[in-house]
């Protein structure tokens, strides 16, 4: 039987890499280091911020991974700074700028939270409604 080579997507997980099918985090590393765990946490957080994995394109996932890698390295550098160890601040600044651009390009933006107190009438109405419920 002839194999159809026109398709670029193999739905069987055995025909895809472990990274593609979600059973591995990296091609080479095993994912058990503290760096890998933090990377995984950042990836999961960014994916959640964007509405979940089902809402993302492969390109967005790739950018999330790049942004998370930069974030993990930046956090490592911050840890060194906290210990009083030398860090290349020029590199730190460039990595932070690269990460910001990546995160902006996939739509992660800081949204200001409204922290102004409600007016008295709105506050009392909410209290009455909560008491009735």
KOLKOLDREN-98973 format. One record per atom (N, C-alpha, C): residue number from 1; residue in one letter; chain; atom name; x, y, z. Coordinates in pm, 1 decimal, padded with zeros to 6 digits. Atoms other than C-alpha are relative to their C-alpha. Example, Ala and Ser with C-alpha at 12.3 -4.5 7.8 and 13.67 -1.06 7.14 Angstrom:
BEGIN
<site 1 'a' 'A' 'N' <00089.0 -00119.0 00000.0>>
<site 1 'a' 'A' 'CA' <01230.0 -00450.0 00780.0>>
<site 1 'a' 'A' 'C' <00090.0 00120.0 00000.0>>
<site 2 's' 'A' 'N' <-00082.0 -00119.0 -00006.0>>
<site 2 's' 'A' 'CA' <01367.0 -00106.0 00714.0>>
<site 2 's' 'A' 'C' <-00077.0 00109.0 00073.0>>
//
This chain:
BEGIN
<site 1 'x' 'A' 'N' <00083.5 -00116.9 00000.0>>
<site 1 'x' 'A' 'CA' <00000.0 00000.0 00000.0>>
<site 1 'x' 'A' 'C' <00088.1 00123.4 00000.0>>
<site 2 'x' 'A' 'N' <-00079.1 -00121.4 00013.8>>
<site 2 'x' 'A' 'CA' <00137.2 00342.8 -00094.9>>
<site 2 'x' 'A' 'C' <-00036.0 00101.3 00107.5>>
<site 3 'x' 'A' 'N' <00021.9 -00101.4 -00103.3>>
<site 3 'x' 'A' 'CA' <00180.4 00608.2 00173.3>>
<site 3 'x' 'A' 'C' <-00024.0 00134.7 -00065.3>>
<site 4 'x' 'A' 'N' <00030.9 -00134.0 00051.9>>
<site 4 'x' 'A' 'CA' <00025.3 00949.3 00103.3>>
<site 4 'x' 'A' 'C' <00097.4 00099.7 00062.7>>
<site 5 'x' 'A' 'N' <-00100.3 -00091.7 -00052.0>>
<site 5 'x' 'A' 'CA' <00314.9 01194.7 00141.1>>
<site 5 'x' 'A' 'C' <-00039.4 00146.2 -00017.1>>
<site 6 'x' 'A' 'N' <00042.8 -00138.5 00017.2>>
<site 6 'x' 'A' 'CA' <00110.3 01505.0 00058.5>>
<site 6 'x' 'A' 'C' <-00046.1 00061.6 00131.2>>
<site 7 'x' 'A' 'N' <00045.9 -00051.1 -00128.3>>
<site 7 'x' 'A' 'CA' <-00023.5 01535.5 00412.8>>
<site 7 'x' 'A' 'C' <00119.2 00034.9 00088.5>>
<site 8 'x' 'A' 'N' <-00108.2 -00040.7 -00090.7>>
<site 8 'x' 'A' 'CA' <00196.8 01726.4 00658.7>>
<site 8 'x' 'A' 'C' <-00036.6 -00023.8 00144.9>>
<site 9 'x' 'A' 'N' <00044.9 00021.7 -00137.0>>
<site 9 'x' 'A' 'CA' <-00004.3 01629.2 00965.0>>
<site 9 'x' 'A' 'C' <-00034.7 -00146.7 00019.6>>
<site 10 'x' 'A' 'N' <00028.6 00138.8 -00033.8>>
<site 10 'x' 'A' 'CA' <-00001.1 01280.7 01112.9>>
<site 10 'x' 'A' 'C' <-00074.9 00000.3 00131.8>>
<site 11 'x' 'A' 'N' <00076.0 -00005.4 -00124.3>>
<site 11 'x' 'A' 'CA' <-00280.6 01250.4 01370.7>>
<site 11 'x' 'A' 'C' <00044.4 -00101.6 00104.7>>
<site 12 'x' 'A' 'N' <-00047.8 00099.1 -00094.8>>
<site 12 'x' 'A' 'CA' <-00114.6 00947.2 01531.1>>
<site 12 'x' 'A' 'C' <00116.2 00057.6 00079.7>>
<site 13 'x' 'A' 'N' <-00106.4 -00056.1 -00082.4>>
<site 13 'x' 'A' 'CA' <00103.9 01047.5 01825.4>>
<site 13 'x' 'A' 'C' <00134.2 -00066.5 -00028.9>>
<site 14 'x' 'A' 'N' <-00127.3 00066.0 00027.1>>
<site 14 'x' 'A' 'CA' <00364.9 00788.9 01726.5>>
<site 14 'x' 'A' 'C' <00069.0 00056.2 -00123.5>>
<site 15 'x' 'A' 'N' <-00058.6 -00060.4 00118.3>>
<site 15 'x' 'A' 'CA' <00419.8 00978.3 01401.9>>
<site 15 'x' 'A' 'C' <00048.4 00141.9 00023.3>>
<site 16 'x' 'A' 'N' <-00039.6 -00136.4 -00033.7>>
<site 16 'x' 'A' 'CA' <00494.5 01304.1 01580.9>>
<site 16 'x' 'A' 'C' <00107.3 -00004.5 00108.0>>
<site 17 'x' 'A' 'N' <-00103.0 -00005.0 -00104.1>>
<site 17 'x' 'A' 'CA' <00777.1 01415.0 01805.9>>
<site 17 'x' 'A' 'C' <-00065.5 00005.0 00137.5>>
<site 18 'x' 'A' 'N' <00052.5 -00001.8 -00136.5>>
<site 18 'x' 'A' 'CA' <00734.2 01387.0 02182.3>>
<site 18 'x' 'A' 'C' <-00037.9 00141.6 00041.9>>
<site 19 'x' 'A' 'N' <00034.3 -00139.1 -00031.3>>
<site 19 'x' 'A' 'CA' <00733.2 01766.9 02206.8>>
<site 19 'x' 'A' 'C' <-00133.0 00035.5 -00065.2>>
<site 20 'x' 'A' 'N' <00123.7 -00031.0 00071.4>>
<site 20 'x' 'A' 'CA' <00457.8 01793.4 01944.3>>
<site 20 'x' 'A' 'C' <-00121.9 -00065.3 00062.5>>
<site 21 'x' 'A' 'N' <00117.6 00066.8 -00055.6>>
<site 21 'x' 'A' 'CA' <00231.7 01538.0 02107.3>>
<site 21 'x' 'A' 'C' <-00017.7 00024.2 00149.1>>
<site 22 'x' 'A' 'N' <00017.1 -00041.7 -00138.3>>
<site 22 'x' 'A' 'CA' <00285.8 01686.9 02453.8>>
<site 22 'x' 'A' 'C' <00054.6 -00093.4 00105.5>>
<site 23 'x' 'A' 'N' <-00054.3 00091.6 -00100.3>>
<site 23 'x' 'A' 'CA' <00467.8 01397.4 02620.1>>
<site 23 'x' 'A' 'C' <00139.5 00040.2 00047.5>>
<site 24 'x' 'A' 'N' <-00130.8 -00049.5 -00043.1>>
<site 24 'x' 'A' 'CA' <00798.8 01585.6 02647.1>>
<site 24 'x' 'A' 'C' <00002.7 00151.1 -00012.7>>
<site 25 'x' 'A' 'N' <-00010.9 -00145.0 00000.8>>
<site 25 'x' 'A' 'CA' <00893.2 01944.2 02716.9>>
<site 25 'x' 'A' 'C' <00108.9 00047.8 -00094.3>>
<site 26 'x' 'A' 'N' <-00114.7 -00037.7 00081.8>>
<site 26 'x' 'A' 'CA' <01222.8 01950.3 02528.6>>
<site 26 'x' 'A' 'C' <00041.5 -00116.7 -00088.7>>
<site 27 'x' 'A' 'N' <-00052.9 00105.7 00086.3>>
<site 27 'x' 'A' 'CA' <01391.0 01759.5 02249.6>>
<site 27 'x' 'A' 'C' <00110.0 -00078.5 00069.1>>
<site 28 'x' 'A' 'N' <-00117.2 00065.4 -00057.6>>
<site 28 'x' 'A' 'CA' <01705.3 01683.2 02450.3>>
<site 28 'x' 'A' 'C' <-00008.8 -00023.1 00150.7>>
<site 29 'x' 'A' 'N' <-00000.5 00010.4 -00145.9>>
<site 29 'x' 'A' 'CA' <01653.8 01749.1 02823.2>>
<site 29 'x' 'A' 'C' <-00120.4 -00079.4 00048.9>>
<site 30 'x' 'A' 'N' <00108.9 00081.8 -00052.3>>
<site 30 'x' 'A' 'CA' <01432.9 01537.7 03047.8>>
<site 30 'x' 'A' 'C' <-00107.8 00081.3 00071.2>>
<site 31 'x' 'A' 'N' <00103.1 -00085.7 -00057.0>>
<site 31 'x' 'A' 'CA' <01243.7 01832.4 03203.1>>
<site 31 'x' 'A' 'C' <-00016.0 -00007.0 00150.0>>
<site 32 'x' 'A' 'N' <00012.3 00012.0 -00145.2>>
<site 32 'x' 'A' 'CA' <01312.7 01755.7 03570.0>>
<site 32 'x' 'A' 'C' <00077.5 00106.1 00076.9>>
<site 33 'x' 'A' 'N' <-00078.9 -00102.2 -00069.6>>
<site 33 'x' 'A' 'CA' <01546.7 02047.0 03648.6>>
<site 33 'x' 'A' 'C' <-00091.3 00111.9 00049.9>>
<site 34 'x' 'A' 'N' <00079.6 -00112.5 -00049.0>>
<site 34 'x' 'A' 'CA' <01427.1 02352.2 03841.0>>
<site 34 'x' 'A' 'C' <-00026.7 00098.6 -00113.3>>
<site 35 'x' 'A' 'N' <00018.6 -00088.5 00114.7>>
<site 35 'x' 'A' 'CA' <01477.9 02555.2 03521.9>>
<site 35 'x' 'A' 'C' <-00116.8 -00049.9 -00084.8>>
<site 36 'x' 'A' 'N' <00105.7 00057.9 00084.0>>
<site 36 'x' 'A' 'CA' <01252.4 02317.7 03325.4>>
<site 36 'x' 'A' 'C' <-00136.2 00010.7 00067.7>>
<site 37 'x' 'A' 'N' <00127.3 -00010.1 -00071.9>>
<site 37 'x' 'A' 'CA' <00985.4 02320.5 03595.9>>
<site 37 'x' 'A' 'C' <-00054.1 00142.4 -00005.7>>
<site 38 'x' 'A' 'N' <00045.0 -00139.6 00007.1>>
<site 38 'x' 'A' 'CA' <00973.9 02701.2 03602.2>>
<site 38 'x' 'A' 'C' <-00042.9 00034.7 -00142.2>>
<site 39 'x' 'A' 'N' <00035.6 -00020.1 00140.2>>
<site 39 'x' 'A' 'CA' <00970.8 02708.6 03221.6>>
<site 39 'x' 'A' 'C' <-00139.9 -00053.9 -00026.8>>
<site 40 'x' 'A' 'N' <00130.2 00063.2 00019.3>>
<site 40 'x' 'A' 'CA' <00673.6 02470.0 03221.9>>
<site 40 'x' 'A' 'C' <-00109.9 00084.3 00064.5>>
<site 41 'x' 'A' 'N' <00098.8 -00083.7 -00068.0>>
<site 41 'x' 'A' 'CA' <00491.4 02690.5 03474.8>>
<site 41 'x' 'A' 'C' <-00029.8 00126.9 -00079.8>>
<site 42 'x' 'A' 'N' <00020.4 -00121.5 00078.3>>
<site 42 'x' 'A' 'CA' <00545.2 03001.6 03263.4>>
<site 42 'x' 'A' 'C' <-00076.4 -00029.5 -00128.6>>
<site 43 'x' 'A' 'N' <00072.1 00037.6 00122.4>>
<site 43 'x' 'A' 'CA' <00430.8 02825.9 02946.1>>
<site 43 'x' 'A' 'C' <-00147.5 -00020.6 00032.5>>
<site 44 'x' 'A' 'N' <00138.9 00027.0 -00037.6>>
<site 44 'x' 'A' 'CA' <00116.3 02704.0 03122.1>>
<site 44 'x' 'A' 'C' <-00074.2 00129.8 00032.7>>
<site 45 'x' 'A' 'N' <00063.4 -00127.1 -00033.9>>
<site 45 'x' 'A' 'CA' <00045.0 03051.2 03258.5>>
<site 45 'x' 'A' 'C' <-00031.8 00084.0 -00121.7>>
<site 46 'x' 'A' 'N' <00023.6 -00077.8 00121.8>>
<site 46 'x' 'A' 'CA' <00084.0 03220.6 02921.0>>
<site 46 'x' 'A' 'C' <-00110.6 -00062.4 -00084.6>>
<site 47 'x' 'A' 'N' <00104.9 00069.0 00075.8>>
<site 47 'x' 'A' 'CA' <-00132.5 02957.1 02751.4>>
<site 47 'x' 'A' 'C' <-00136.6 00028.7 00062.7>>
<site 48 'x' 'A' 'N' <00124.4 -00029.4 -00069.6>>
<site 48 'x' 'A' 'CA' <-00399.8 03010.9 03016.0>>
<site 48 'x' 'A' 'C' <-00044.2 00143.9 -00024.6>>
<site 49 'x' 'A' 'N' <00031.8 -00141.3 00024.4>>
<site 49 'x' 'A' 'CA' <-00381.1 03388.7 02971.1>>
<site 49 'x' 'A' 'C' <-00060.0 00022.6 -00138.0>>
<site 50 'x' 'A' 'N' <00048.8 -00014.8 00137.4>>
<site 50 'x' 'A' 'CA' <-00454.4 03340.7 02601.5>>
<site 50 'x' 'A' 'C' <-00123.2 -00085.8 -00029.6>>
<site 51 'x' 'A' 'N' <00124.8 00073.2 00020.1>>
<site 51 'x' 'A' 'CA' <-00760.4 03122.0 02653.4>>
<site 51 'x' 'A' 'C' <00013.0 -00150.2 -00010.7>>
<site 52 'x' 'A' 'N' <-00018.9 00144.6 00005.3>>
<site 52 'x' 'A' 'CA' <-00611.0 02773.3 02657.5>>
<site 52 'x' 'A' 'C' <00064.3 -00046.3 -00128.5>>
<site 53 'x' 'A' 'N' <-00076.1 00056.3 00111.0>>
<site 53 'x' 'A' 'CA' <-00416.0 02551.8 02422.3>>
<site 53 'x' 'A' 'C' <-00081.7 -00013.7 -00128.1>>
<site 54 'x' 'A' 'N' <00085.7 00019.2 00117.4>>
<site 54 'x' 'A' 'CA' <-00711.6 02489.4 02191.8>>
<site 54 'x' 'A' 'C' <-00016.5 00127.9 -00082.3>>
<site 55 'x' 'A' 'N' <00018.0 -00129.2 00067.9>>
<site 55 'x' 'A' 'CA' <-00721.8 02860.5 02104.5>>
<site 55 'x' 'A' 'C' <00126.1 00048.8 -00069.6>>
<site 56 'x' 'A' 'N' <-00128.7 -00048.9 00047.6>>
<site 56 'x' 'A' 'CA' <-00357.9 02883.4 01995.4>>
<site 56 'x' 'A' 'C' <00044.7 -00067.4 -00128.7>>
<site 57 'x' 'A' 'N' <-00063.7 00055.8 00119.0>>
<site 57 'x' 'A' 'CA' <-00182.4 02838.2 01665.6>>
<site 57 'x' 'A' 'C' <00135.4 -00056.8 00040.1>>
<site 58 'x' 'A' 'N' <-00133.1 00055.1 -00027.6>>
<site 58 'x' 'A' 'CA' <00145.3 02650.6 01645.3>>
<site 58 'x' 'A' 'C' <00101.9 00113.0 00014.5>>
<site 59 'x' 'A' 'N' <-00089.4 -00115.3 -00010.7>>
<site 59 'x' 'A' 'CA' <00321.3 02984.2 01591.4>>
<site 59 'x' 'A' 'C' <-00011.2 00068.5 00134.9>>
<site 60 'x' 'A' 'N' <00018.1 -00059.3 -00132.0>>
<site 60 'x' 'A' 'CA' <00170.3 03126.0 01909.9>>
<site 60 'x' 'A' 'C' <00063.8 -00086.7 00107.9>>
<site 61 'x' 'A' 'N' <-00063.2 00090.6 -00096.8>>
<site 61 'x' 'A' 'CA' <00281.7 02818.2 02101.5>>
<site 61 'x' 'A' 'C' <00152.0 00014.7 -00002.4>>
<site 62 'x' 'A' 'N' <-00144.7 -00017.0 00011.7>>
<site 62 'x' 'A' 'CA' <00635.2 02862.0 01967.1>>
<site 62 'x' 'A' 'C' <00044.2 00130.6 00065.8>>
<site 63 'x' 'A' 'N' <-00035.0 -00128.2 -00061.9>>
<site 63 'x' 'A' 'CA' <00639.3 03227.7 02071.2>>
<site 63 'x' 'A' 'C' <-00014.2 -00006.2 00152.0>>
<site 64 'x' 'A' 'N' <00015.8 00016.4 -00144.5>>
<site 64 'x' 'A' 'CA' <00508.8 03134.3 02415.6>>
<site 64 'x' 'A' 'C' <00121.3 -00070.9 00058.3>>
<site 65 'x' 'A' 'N' <-00117.7 00072.5 -00048.1>>
<site 65 'x' 'A' 'CA' <00794.6 02887.3 02455.1>>
<site 65 'x' 'A' 'C' <00122.9 00090.6 00001.5>>
<site 66 'x' 'A' 'N' <-00114.2 -00092.4 00003.2>>
<site 66 'x' 'A' 'CA' <01050.1 03151.4 02348.1>>
<site 66 'x' 'A' 'C' <-00010.2 00102.0 00112.8>>
<site 67 'x' 'A' 'N' <00019.2 -00097.5 -00107.3>>
<site 67 'x' 'A' 'CA' <00900.9 03405.9 02587.0>>
<site 67 'x' 'A' 'C' <00023.4 -00060.6 00137.2>>
<site 68 'x' 'A' 'N' <-00019.9 00068.0 -00127.9>>
<site 68 'x' 'A' 'CA' <00899.2 03153.3 02870.6>>
<site 68 'x' 'A' 'C' <00147.5 -00030.8 00023.5>>
<site 69 'x' 'A' 'N' <-00144.0 00026.8 -00014.3>>
<site 69 'x' 'A' 'CA' <01263.1 03059.6 02803.8>>
<site 69 'x' 'A' 'C' <00072.3 00127.4 00041.7>>
<site 70 'x' 'A' 'N' <-00062.0 -00126.5 -00037.8>>
<site 70 'x' 'A' 'CA' <01363.5 03425.0 02819.3>>
<site 70 'x' 'A' 'C' <-00038.1 00037.9 00142.7>>
<site 71 'x' 'A' 'N' <00044.1 -00030.5 -00136.0>>
<site 71 'x' 'A' 'CA' <01155.2 03473.1 03133.3>>
<site 71 'x' 'A' 'C' <00072.7 -00082.8 00103.7>>
<site 72 'x' 'A' 'N' <-00071.0 00088.0 -00093.1>>
<site 72 'x' 'A' 'CA' <01319.1 03175.8 03301.3>>
<site 72 'x' 'A' 'C' <00145.2 00044.8 00016.1>>
<site 73 'x' 'A' 'N' <-00138.1 -00048.7 -00008.2>>
<site 73 'x' 'A' 'CA' <01665.6 03304.7 03216.2>>
<site 73 'x' 'A' 'C' <00008.0 00133.0 00074.2>>
<site 74 'x' 'A' 'N' <00002.4 -00126.9 -00072.0>>
<site 74 'x' 'A' 'CA' <01574.4 03652.1 03338.8>>
<site 74 'x' 'A' 'C' <-00015.9 -00023.3 00149.7>>
<site 75 'x' 'A' 'N' <00017.7 00032.1 -00141.5>>
<site 75 'x' 'A' 'CA' <01455.1 03503.2 03668.1>>
<site 75 'x' 'A' 'C' <00127.8 -00059.0 00059.2>>
<site 76 'x' 'A' 'N' <-00127.8 00054.6 -00047.1>>
<site 76 'x' 'A' 'CA' <01782.0 03312.0 03696.3>>
<site 76 'x' 'A' 'C' <00099.4 00113.6 00026.2>>
<site 77 'x' 'A' 'N' <-00088.8 -00115.1 -00016.6>>
<site 77 'x' 'A' 'CA' <01972.6 03636.5 03646.8>>
<site 77 'x' 'A' 'C' <-00040.5 00082.8 00122.5>>
<site 78 'x' 'A' 'N' <00048.3 -00074.0 -00116.9>>
<site 78 'x' 'A' 'CA' <01754.2 03808.6 03907.8>>
<site 78 'x' 'A' 'C' <00040.8 -00069.8 00129.4>>
<site 79 'x' 'A' 'N' <-00046.3 00075.0 -00116.8>>
<site 79 'x' 'A' 'CA' <01838.7 03531.5 04153.1>>
<site 79 'x' 'A' 'C' <00146.3 00024.4 00028.1>>
<site 80 'x' 'A' 'N' <-00142.3 -00030.0 -00017.3>>
<site 80 'x' 'A' 'CA' <02207.4 03592.2 04092.6>>
<site 80 'x' 'A' 'C' <00018.9 00140.6 00056.8>>
<site 81 'x' 'A' 'N' <-00007.6 -00136.8 -00052.0>>
<site 81 'x' 'A' 'CA' <02155.9 03963.8 04151.6>>
<site 81 'x' 'A' 'C' <-00035.1 00002.8 00149.0>>
<site 82 'x' 'A' 'N' <00043.3 00003.8 -00139.4>>
<site 82 'x' 'A' 'CA' <01973.3 03888.6 04478.1>>
<site 82 'x' 'A' 'C' <00107.3 -00058.9 00091.0>>
<site 83 'x' 'A' 'N' <-00109.1 00059.3 -00076.6>>
<site 83 'x' 'A' 'CA' <02273.3 03683.5 04592.0>>
<site 83 'x' 'A' 'C' <00125.0 00087.4 00000.5>>
<site 84 'x' 'A' 'N' <-00115.1 -00089.2 00006.5>>
<site 84 'x' 'A' 'CA' <02506.7 03972.3 04516.2>>
<site 84 'x' 'A' 'C' <00104.1 -00042.9 -00101.6>>
<site 85 'x' 'A' 'N' <-00093.3 00048.3 00101.2>>
<site 85 'x' 'A' 'CA' <02667.9 03792.5 04223.5>>
<site 85 'x' 'A' 'C' <-00007.3 00091.1 -00123.1>>
<site 86 'x' 'A' 'N' <00000.3 -00087.8 00118.2>>
<site 86 'x' 'A' 'CA' <02767.0 03976.7 03905.4>>
<site 86 'x' 'A' 'C' <-00091.4 -00054.1 -00110.8>>
<site 87 'x' 'A' 'N' <00087.9 00031.6 00112.2>>
<site 87 'x' 'A' 'CA' <02522.2 03984.2 03614.6>>
<site 87 'x' 'A' 'C' <00024.3 00103.7 -00108.2>>
<site 88 'x' 'A' 'N' <-00014.2 -00091.9 00113.2>>
<site 88 'x' 'A' 'CA' <02560.0 04136.4 03269.6>>
<site 88 'x' 'A' 'C' <-00132.6 00074.2 -00016.2>>
<site 89 'x' 'A' 'N' <00124.4 -00076.5 00002.3>>
<site 89 'x' 'A' 'CA' <02298.0 04410.1 03301.3>>
<site 89 'x' 'A' 'C' <-00041.6 00041.1 -00141.1>>
<site 90 'x' 'A' 'N' <00033.9 -00029.2 00138.9>>
<site 90 'x' 'A' 'CA' <02319.3 04495.4 02931.9>>
<site 90 'x' 'A' 'C' <-00074.4 -00118.9 -00060.4>>
<site 91 'x' 'A' 'N' <00066.8 00120.7 00048.1>>
<site 91 'x' 'A' 'CA' <02228.7 04135.8 02846.5>>
<site 91 'x' 'A' 'C' <-00137.6 -00013.4 00064.1>>
<site 92 'x' 'A' 'N' <00127.4 00007.0 -00071.4>>
<site 92 'x' 'A' 'CA' <01956.0 04141.3 03110.6>>
<site 92 'x' 'A' 'C' <-00103.1 00092.8 -00065.3>>
<site 93 'x' 'A' 'N' <00090.9 -00096.2 00061.9>>
<site 93 'x' 'A' 'CA' <01801.3 04452.9 02956.9>>
<site 93 'x' 'A' 'C' <-00043.1 -00041.6 -00140.0>>
<site 94 'x' 'A' 'N' <00034.6 00044.4 00135.4>>
<site 94 'x' 'A' 'CA' <01818.0 04313.4 02604.3>>
<site 94 'x' 'A' 'C' <-00094.6 -00119.3 00003.6>>
<site 95 'x' 'A' 'N' <00089.5 00115.9 -00011.9>>
<site 95 'x' 'A' 'CA' <01658.4 03984.5 02710.5>>
<site 95 'x' 'A' 'C' <-00139.8 00043.8 00042.7>>
<site 96 'x' 'A' 'N' <00130.2 -00049.1 -00045.7>>
<site 96 'x' 'A' 'CA' <01380.7 04172.8 02892.8>>
<site 96 'x' 'A' 'C' <-00075.9 00066.3 -00115.6>>
<site 97 'x' 'A' 'N' <00064.2 -00065.5 00114.1>>
<site 97 'x' 'A' 'CA' <01312.3 04381.2 02580.6>>
<site 97 'x' 'A' 'C' <-00047.3 -00103.1 -00102.6>>
<site 98 'x' 'A' 'N' <00039.5 00106.4 00093.8>>
<site 98 'x' 'A' 'CA' <01306.4 04069.7 02360.6>>
<site 98 'x' 'A' 'C' <-00124.8 -00072.2 00051.9>>
<site 99 'x' 'A' 'N' <00114.6 00069.1 -00057.0>>
<site 99 'x' 'A' 'CA' <01066.8 03898.5 02598.5>>
<site 99 'x' 'A' 'C' <-00125.5 00085.9 -00011.8>>
<site 100 'x' 'A' 'N' <00115.1 -00088.9 00009.7>>
<site 100 'x' 'A' 'CA' <00836.4 04201.7 02607.0>>
<site 100 'x' 'A' 'C' <-00056.4 00000.1 -00142.1>>
<site 101 'x' 'A' 'N' <00046.9 -00001.9 00138.8>>
<site 101 'x' 'A' 'CA' <00821.0 04212.7 02226.8>>
<site 101 'x' 'A' 'C' <-00067.3 -00131.7 -00038.4>>
<site 102 'x' 'A' 'N' <00061.5 00129.8 00029.6>>
<site 102 'x' 'A' 'CA' <00747.6 03841.1 02203.3>>
<site 102 'x' 'A' 'C' <-00138.3 -00008.0 00063.2>>
<site 103 'x' 'A' 'N' <00127.6 00009.2 -00068.9>>
<site 103 'x' 'A' 'CA' <00471.5 03859.8 02462.3>>
<site 103 'x' 'A' 'C' <-00102.4 00096.6 -00058.6>>
<site 104 'x' 'A' 'N' <00092.2 -00092.9 00065.2>>
<site 104 'x' 'A' 'CA' <00320.3 04166.6 02297.6>>
<site 104 'x' 'A' 'C' <-00047.9 -00054.7 -00133.9>>
<site 105 'x' 'A' 'N' <00037.6 00048.9 00133.0>>
<site 105 'x' 'A' 'CA' <00323.8 03996.7 01957.4>>
<site 105 'x' 'A' 'C' <-00102.9 -00112.2 00006.2>>
<site 106 'x' 'A' 'N' <00101.9 00104.7 -00011.8>>
<site 106 'x' 'A' 'CA' <00111.9 03706.7 02086.8>>
<site 106 'x' 'A' 'C' <-00123.4 00049.4 00073.5>>
<site 107 'x' 'A' 'N' <00120.9 -00058.4 -00056.6>>
<site 107 'x' 'A' 'CA' <-00131.6 03941.6 02255.0>>
<site 107 'x' 'A' 'C' <-00005.8 00007.7 00150.4>>
<site 108 'x' 'A' 'N' <00001.3 -00015.3 -00144.3>>
<site 108 'x' 'A' 'CA' <-00030.4 03935.2 02617.2>>
<site 108 'x' 'A' 'C' <00028.6 00145.6 00033.0>>
<site 109 'x' 'A' 'N' <-00014.9 -00140.5 -00034.4>>
<site 109 'x' 'A' 'CA' <-00085.4 04286.9 02738.6>>
<site 109 'x' 'A' 'C' <-00042.2 00019.9 00144.7>>
<site 110 'x' 'A' 'N' <00037.9 -00033.1 -00136.7>>
<site 110 'x' 'A' 'CA' <-00108.2 04438.4 03080.5>>
<site 110 'x' 'A' 'C' <-00128.0 00081.2 -00005.5>>
<site 111 'x' 'A' 'N' <00126.2 -00071.7 -00007.4>>
<site 111 'x' 'A' 'CA' <-00462.4 04545.4 03153.1>>
<site 111 'x' 'A' 'C' <-00015.3 00054.4 00141.0>>
<site 112 'x' 'A' 'N' <00014.5 -00063.9 -00130.8>>
<site 112 'x' 'A' 'CA' <-00511.3 04793.4 03433.4>>
<site 112 'x' 'A' 'C' <-00127.6 -00048.1 00067.6>>
<site 113 'x' 'A' 'N' <00113.8 00043.1 -00078.7>>
<site 113 'x' 'A' 'CA' <-00741.6 04672.3 03706.8>>
<site 113 'x' 'A' 'C' <-00061.5 00122.8 00065.7>>
<site 114 'x' 'A' 'N' <00068.3 -00112.4 -00062.1>>
<site 114 'x' 'A' 'CA' <-01001.5 04918.9 03827.1>>
<site 114 'x' 'A' 'C' <-00002.9 -00021.5 00151.0>>
<site 115 'x' 'A' 'N' <-00006.1 00012.9 -00145.3>>
<site 115 'x' 'A' 'CA' <-00925.7 04966.3 04195.7>>
<site 115 'x' 'A' 'C' <-00068.2 00116.8 00069.8>>
<site 116 'x' 'A' 'N' <00070.0 -00112.8 -00061.4>>
<site 116 'x' 'A' 'CA' <-01132.9 05278.2 04250.0>>
<site 116 'x' 'A' 'C' <-00121.9 -00053.7 00075.5>>
<site 117 'x' 'A' 'N' <00114.4 00049.7 -00078.0>>
<site 117 'x' 'A' 'CA' <-01395.8 05231.8 04520.4>>
<site 117 'x' 'A' 'C' <-00131.5 00040.0 -00066.1>>
<site 118 'x' 'A' 'N' <00129.3 -00035.9 00057.8>>
<site 118 'x' 'A' 'CA' <-01760.2 05224.9 04413.9>>
<site 118 'x' 'A' 'C' <-00060.6 00116.7 00077.8>>
<site 119 'x' 'A' 'N' <00067.8 -00107.2 -00073.2>>
<site 119 'x' 'A' 'CA' <-01981.8 05516.6 04502.9>>
<site 119 'x' 'A' 'C' <-00089.5 -00063.9 00106.3>>
<site 120 'x' 'A' 'N' <00073.4 00051.6 -00115.0>>
<site 120 'x' 'A' 'CA' <-02188.1 05478.9 04819.7>>
<site 120 'x' 'A' 'C' <-00129.2 -00070.0 -00040.7>>
<site 121 'x' 'A' 'N' <00127.3 00058.8 00043.7>>
<site 121 'x' 'A' 'CA' <-02517.6 05404.6 04639.3>>
<site 121 'x' 'A' 'C' <00023.7 -00140.1 -00058.4>>
<site 122 'x' 'A' 'N' <-00032.6 00129.6 00060.5>>
<site 122 'x' 'A' 'CA' <-02359.4 05119.2 04436.2>>
<site 122 'x' 'A' 'C' <00043.7 -00099.6 00106.3>>
<site 123 'x' 'A' 'N' <-00049.0 00086.1 -00107.2>>
<site 123 'x' 'A' 'CA' <-02186.6 04979.4 04745.7>>
<site 123 'x' 'A' 'C' <-00116.1 -00053.4 00084.1>>
<site 124 'x' 'A' 'N' <00112.9 00041.7 -00083.1>>
<site 124 'x' 'A' 'CA' <-02506.8 04974.1 04953.6>>
<site 124 'x' 'A' 'C' <-00092.8 -00094.5 -00075.4>>
<site 125 'x' 'A' 'N' <00083.9 00089.1 00080.4>>
<site 125 'x' 'A' 'CA' <-02704.3 04814.7 04668.5>>
<site 125 'x' 'A' 'C' <00062.1 -00139.1 -00008.3>>
<site 126 'x' 'A' 'N' <-00068.6 00129.7 00006.1>>
<site 126 'x' 'A' 'CA' <-02443.4 04538.6 04637.9>>
<site 126 'x' 'A' 'C' <-00008.9 -00072.4 00133.4>>
<site 127 'x' 'A' 'N' <00010.4 00060.5 -00133.4>>
<site 127 'x' 'A' 'CA' <-02452.0 04479.6 05015.6>>
<site 127 'x' 'A' 'C' <-00140.1 -00055.3 00021.6>>
<site 128 'x' 'A' 'N' <00138.5 00046.2 -00015.5>>
<site 128 'x' 'A' 'CA' <-02835.0 04453.4 05010.4>>
<site 128 'x' 'A' 'C' <-00022.9 -00126.2 -00082.6>>
<site 129 'x' 'A' 'N' <00017.3 00115.6 00090.2>>
<site 129 'x' 'A' 'CA' <-02823.2 04211.8 04716.6>>
<site 129 'x' 'A' 'C' <00068.8 -00123.2 00059.2>>
<site 130 'x' 'A' 'N' <-00072.8 00111.9 -00061.0>>
<site 130 'x' 'A' 'CA' <-02561.2 03995.1 04892.8>>
<site 130 'x' 'A' 'C' <-00072.1 -00052.6 00123.9>>
<site 131 'x' 'A' 'N' <00072.1 00042.0 -00119.8>>
<site 131 'x' 'A' 'CA' <-02770.4 03988.4 05212.5>>
<site 131 'x' 'A' 'C' <-00124.1 -00081.4 -00035.8>>
<site 132 'x' 'A' 'N' <00119.8 00072.2 00045.1>>
<site 132 'x' 'A' 'CA' <-03078.1 03867.8 05020.3>>
<site 132 'x' 'A' 'C' <00036.6 -00138.1 -00052.6>>
<site 133 'x' 'A' 'N' <-00040.1 00127.4 00061.4>>
<site 133 'x' 'A' 'CA' <-02885.8 03588.9 04844.2>>
<site 133 'x' 'A' 'C' <00032.8 -00105.2 00097.8>>
//
